[in-house]
Amino acid sequence: MKQHIAVIGGGVIGLSTAYALIRAGHDVTLIEQNDDVGLGASYANGGQLSYRYVSPLADAGIPRQALGWMLKPGSPVSLHLRADPRQWRWMLSFLSACNRSTNRRNAKSLLQLGLEGQAEMAAWRADGLDGYFWRQAGKLVLYRQNKAFRKAVSAIQDPILEQALSPAECAKIEPAFAHLEPDLAGGIFSPEDEVADSYLFCKALKTSLLSHQKFRFLPGKAALVPETAKRCALMVDGTRFATDLVVLAAGLNARDIAAPLGIQLPLYGLKGYSLTLRPSPETLPSVSVTDYDNRIVYARLGDALRVAAMVDIGAEDRSLNPNRLASLRNLVRQTMPGVIAHNIPDAPWTGLRPATPTGVPMVGHSGCENLLLNVGHGALGFTLAAGSAARIVKMIGQAHGDGAQK
């Protein structure tokens, strides 16, 4: 049975959800508080569609490692303690998830969701969706420490799709990082992983959606209020908006939108930074690269290089911290000498990744009969967007006895 479905949120998660619902034949209204789409955490993220490298941040040894990072200037992780109960609840839940068995279970869930998304994205490209610098570039994760490399190798499930490489083999796969060979313990190469520009992907989705008569883009501020004990009502700019079903996909803003219903979403904003450079073409890597020890990702998007890094816990604002940017630029200079120069602008950006403590997003039922959740994708939002959207469509189809996708 086809329905009128309202999707709250115009980032990569909300737009992907709307696109999948339109493909399934539903009428869809996308509600976004900004005048345009993709302006939040989706705007200038790392650009990696990292389907096979989805291990959650919460893992055994991470709390001890993070303490060392926090005492070191320019470290990948910083902590700003606040008198904020949400922060403390999130951190306690995060710490409880920092064990090997929980990490492996959650990584398995994320891997399945990511691979579902890769298949879904291929179907969307077959529809003609393009214009966002998509490439199947492959992904190379570089390890400088033997212990971390051995741990990564032990987690490989398919040696064809995840290849353990020597330092010399890493240099051959991506010559732009060949000078790091003496410092490397090894690398893991996933040849089927991809890259794309998340913001341009959002714009491409919107353009395609607007060509459908069953789609409507509605700028406005969405709110959810209780209607009955089991149902909620949707308000847009203070006016009741009639719809059969609501999908909440508003990133970090979903916390405040869900709160009037008594739903406390365990989301916290992990602040990250990126630089977008346009260096000389010969310096651009072809392969998507993650510098594991520095937690920095590098992805070529057209003629640009996107560099993304840092996790600031407790810095829930979108201001550009000059010290963090200076640290990021310094790490890039050390890793890719010559890429950052005085005459090359680097377009700094920051965003808040809406993360759950476990790293596993909340995709499914909310407790309200007419509200589904699609939130909490953290740093993997772009990677998991299409798979999460497909699951939402499947849930709606199962609830009404159909589920066949057009």
Secondary structure, 3 states (H helix, E strand, C coil): CCCEEEEECCCHHHHHHHHHHHHCCCEEEEEECCCCCCCCCCCCCCCEECCCCCCCCCCCCHHHHHHHHHCCCCCCEEECCCCCHHHHHHHHHHHHCCCHHHHHHHHHHHHHHHHHHHHHHHHHHHHCCCCCCCECCCEEEEECCHHHHHHHHHCCCCCCCCEEECHHHHHHHCHHHHHHHHHCCEEEEECCCEECCHHHHHHHHHHHHHCCCCEEEEECCEEEEECCCCCEEEEECCEEECCCEEEECCHHHHHHHHHHHCCCCCCEEEEEEEEEECCCHHHCCCCEEEECCCCEEEEEECCEEEEEEEEEECCCCCCCCHHHHHHHHHHHHHHCCCCCCCCCCCCCEEEEEEECCCCCCEEEECCCCCEEEEECEHHHHHHHHHHHHHHHHHHHHHHCCCCCCC
